[in-house]
Amino acid sequence: MKEAKQNKYDKAYLRIASEWSKLSYCKRKQVGAIIVRDRMIISDGYNGTPSGFENCCEDEEGLTQWYVLHAEANAISKVARSTQTCENATLYITLSPCKECSKLIHQSGIKRVVFQRGYRDTSGLDFLVKAGIEVHQLEDLE
């Protein structure tokens, strides 16, 4: 029973992350993230440029600008600027994290990651599993 209830919440939070991804100005890929602790959303993020920069994520060739922040990095950064903590939180993200963001996830104290679609490079997920972080993929959000 408890597992079914958790699955229901996981799907709902992933749907919120999916809606949040639509706020991204990036053309190549729109990614959304939500951080939940004690059943409260403590942060959100989507991939995009840093505050104060033009909302243009790609260069003339259509490649992502080097300074574009990933959704999870944006969400974790927001927590760092608040009175909240990611300790024992769950990260809901529409695309599995890259290896750079996986280091941030681990260092921030997040203990669980639920994602929708897999990123082509799985080294970020491999790192999270090795670090003892619970990882789940939920593709079907219905």
PyMOL commands that set and color helices and strands:
alter all, ss='L'
color gray80, all
select helices_A, chain A and resi 2-21+71-80+99-108+123-130
alter helices_A, ss='H'
color red, helices_A
select strands_A, chain A and resi 32-37+40-46+90-95+112-117+134-137
alter strands_A, ss='S'
color yellow, strands_A
deselect
rebuild
show_as cartoon
